[in-house]
Each structure stands twice: as structure tokens, then as C-alpha cells.
């Protein structure tokens, strides 16, 4: 279209001027291709076409012998057109330069803003993880404060740690030590690959295993990103399936109660900050275990005798009442014996209270060694003891009583450099329908004990109610 208009304008200018036509028509035809080229083509193409039109028009004007003023006017018009075209082109380049510069600045600012947003998002996610973890730590502290059993503390610790860290392929373990014997106790292991009732299980772990031994020896957390390349354990055989690991000890002062261990078969599953947080969990676990131990000691002090370690009378009577109800409900035999140290007052006065305490400890030890662990043994008061034999008829109870009597009589008790002996009298009664209350059941054994005392001591007697005379 532009080329067609160019040739038409050239031809029109030539014919118009050759026949002395109107200058306006000539100039109008001159500007038609310039306008079209400016609209449809680039500025460079417009300049080339404009130069072509100018040359053709000048040639036409000179060949038709046009007046000088027409030629001058045409040249002035062409000069002004070129001037404005040049100015407009230059301004356009400046505008394009500034526009491009502004766009570059906008792009740079956009990229900076995007980078800042990524940083903010990353920081937000990291803060959310920290909030989640320390919230779990706070909730664990509250839960542990209301926990009074070692098993509950262990399970609560392991479950909270696993849900907090959620390491890929993670296995979470708690290894406890028995400080009294210096041996490893059971450990709880938790793996996300099994069901809840299976994944919480007790099994013995080896405290001498390289990683565990390091934590025990150093008493500080251990972090391993790649177990195969850790120089500290090059000489030790790697644990099966362990690629990365973090472990923290449960320290009570200078004593190590155990350790918490998280492991994964993926390398780089744990970082240094995981060790710091795990140490916080371990500290909470240590406090909770000490709290449980203190609670257990308090309960034991409340229900056991400080000298002999046997149950005290108040707690023993409560347990007797429970077992009586159970025996009646299930129609089970139940026997109770009352045991008294013969001539204990005179023995105590002769050899002193320290030797007297030794006598009571010896009798208590004989009772604990002779009866079953399910049976109840109590220091009933002073030098008097009581034993409740579960699921035992009177003849079986009499056999046990005779064994106790004989063992006590065979004991050598040192009083200074002198070896002494003691004896006990025992009354035995069996539960029957004749007893209306628990007190009458206990009193029946007391009556049998009085008979044994009256009939020469150092003997066993069955009650007349609920058993044979003996």
C-alpha cells in the first residue's frame, strides 16, 4: 500500500506540475506516503521513503520549470518536515531509553521484592516450626507434671518427640539405666512404619553399641549426618540401617539415667538445632523420671516400714480387705497368719535396741524369702508380723508357717561376739463364712497366736474357726 501510494504520488506530482497544476495537490500527494509509512512502517522505512519522494519531487519541480518561490517553499517545507521528523525521532529514542531504564528498575525492584518475600516466607516457616516444637515442649512439660509412672513417662516422651520431629524413616528410642545395678534396662522404640500397638515395644538395646557408648562416655548430645563418613566411628561397625542420628543423654547431675536416640536410614535427616531441642526434651524427661522416683519413694515411705521394708499395718489392712472381698466373690481360699517374736522384750533389754532391730530385720527377711511375691507381708506392730497367703488353704498355710518357724529358729544372730537365736509363735486362720467382718478374720489369727504363746511358744496353731485345731 505504501509503495503504491509512493509511486502514485510521484506520478501525480509529475503530471500536476507538468500541466501547471495546483501546488496544494502536489504537497498533499507528497505527504500521503509519509503519513502511511509512519503509521504502517518503522521510522527508518519512513525516512527512506521520504528521501525518495523528496528527490522525485525536486526532479519534477526542476523539469517543469516551476516558479522559484514554489521550489523555495517546497524546500522549506521539506526542511521543516525533516527537522520535526528528526526531533520527534530523537525524543522518541530518549523516551524509549528512559522507559526501558524505568522498566529495568521496576524489574530489579520486583526481583528484590520477590527475594525478600521468599526470605520472609522461609523465616515464617522456620518460626512456625520453632513455635510448633516449643509448644510441644511446653505441653510435654505439663503432661509430665501429672505423670507418676515410669512407663507413662517413657511412652509420653517417645510419642511427643516422634510427632515433633517427624524425621523421614525415623526410629525413636529411649534407653534407661538402672542406677542401682549399673545395667541397661528396657528401651522403648517407636517407628512410624508400624501400627501403634506394635511400634511401642520394649526391647533390650546394647548400651555398649558405638553411638550409645559415646553419649554415655561424653555425657553430651551426639549428631551424625552420615554415619558411614563420620571419622569418630570409622573403626566401629556401623549400626544396621543407621545413616544419620542424633542422641542426647538424660543427666541427673553427674549421673546418667539413660539416653534418647533418633535415627534414620536417610543421610542428613538431623541438624545441630535438632540436638539442642532433643536435649531440652531429655532434660524434661530427666526431671519427670526423678519426679516419678520421688513420688514412688513417698508412697513407699507411706505404706512400708522404714526398718524392715514391709507394709505398715494401715496399708496392710486395706489390702487384706480387698483380697477378702475378691476371695469371697470368686470362692477362693485365703489364709492369714499372725507372727510374734518370742520373749522379744527381754531379749531387747538384754542385748540392746540395735540387736533388737537386727532381729526384726532377720525375721522380715525370712518372711520375704519364704512366701511368694504375690503374698502380702507386713510389720503389724512392734515385734509382731502378719502374712496374707492368697489362694492358699489352711493346710498349705500351716506348711508355710512351719517353714517360717524353722528358718527363724535356725538363724544365727550376733550380739557382740555372742551368737544368739530367737523363735517365733504363729497363729493361722482360713477365711470362711463364719467371719462377718475383716476385723474378725484378723482377730481369729490373733487368737490362734495367743494359743501358740500359751502352749509353749515356738509353734504354729490354727484357729478354731475356719480351721482344724493343731
Steps between C-alpha positions, in 0.01 A plus 500: 500500500779743594703419190188543285429838657865596447493428127155661464619816674811518285295461185238752628765758586654461156173533309365783717807716469547418130155638431540794739276345767427611857793491742269384783420184308871441451582546869198288606615215278849547646384448859273201430783238484679664798186475717429143391857389555505661847187309596577163340880483495792586726661840512798382298278386213315829520825697468606296194164550330502869589841549338376324188192721480711813552739411221219418257312819590810715460566337166142574390516858617822568314392332179166683467656839548296582812529844646785561747269573791335160456839332505609701807172430682530133424859489624403688819213261556730207448755648742235564766363150449848353539567717807182393678550143392855502636388665827213260544731202433757626749236561767356158435840338553541690827153399611572139408830515688338644813211257467738207470700632793182530707396148399843366601471673836149362545627151414791535745266624773259218419778241526622654827145500635453139390828402669394678819165325488678165468717590800197608700315182403800285593540683831128466566510127433806462723328697776188286462712187540664647808162601643366150435801337663511720807123476537543122503777545758271712718211254470734212581615678816140540612415139424809364674417700811186285536673167424601271787610180324829437323327319216266793439792744500690290245205458264402867526857610425541275197161581348547876545852495355392296197207732424719807549795404279326271245832405340478298176537132581553593864534254788481644852650323801529556873763296681477501880762388750447351843731716707488258793654212305667687214334295229287596202128470543240467226464761228193623321534518122254683280490475122251666266503191278284283730168519678465673838452184705810346340738791458509576871693202627755417762824345394851487633750720323873473530640794701847403380405564136734766359254792485342425840840449662620837367202685651539317832874569514481866393175588673398737220288492183621325185411603143595289198402607148660204323595202715715346227726806476524608864867479601410437866348161420712377210641213707162396641261283297206717386160437651263322269296743289628815675613775262437807718447528872453742787513395865490679835567370853260521793730654758408530868794697631804284421295182472365385164151351521483401135496650153255600229594408145353589160632324193417482130615300199519832306819708515470858626167442672607692812675831571680657793189687611320163523759393756440816704125446500539129578715599798207709625274198469761291681516754784122483536519120498766505769292725724193282440688178585638658817148617583369146451778358717427754773129426480571126523723556802233711665239231443735231624576700811129537561420130461822327610682472826831683504685232696385178336373620160170316556153650465370702793185394684266762351580420137511126575146505639375677188657235281362221721152647463535505119625141487224379733234647270672347197528156663132504600391612153701231318476232773878483550685373809674769704712466813648754741773441756608711796864460609657618825866487612521302823640675807599800292476753784744314722729435201490869413571603859791257523680572171383852420280664241752473217505122531122506540469687170728241343261227620202673340691535171594130506138393556382734223760357261395142581136590432579660162717206393250232608168626362414572137528844341119515464454455875483800732744542789468774763652614824184512704649678798806475727632144469178370340471414128219384273486311169204464263526188283293529183322196353637285783292261721572448869722192461717676245518803727602280794783353292625847411473607865705202616764581239515860629523387862785262424696751291478764771619253763800407283620860465825599677475855631816659628473702818851636540723192484219268606280299263134502602179343376135600507169326442157608383143394576252494213120500488326407172139542393313425177223719363151350541136604506518521880688828483262794475768770459864531400585589861363169628706320236820666627396455862458126439868475403586705810312254719692212344825690572401541865443125518846436356648733760306336780594149388875541522593742218716412198204322341221541243129487584192514278194691608200308624273693260558407140778249566607193695641518849872437502 
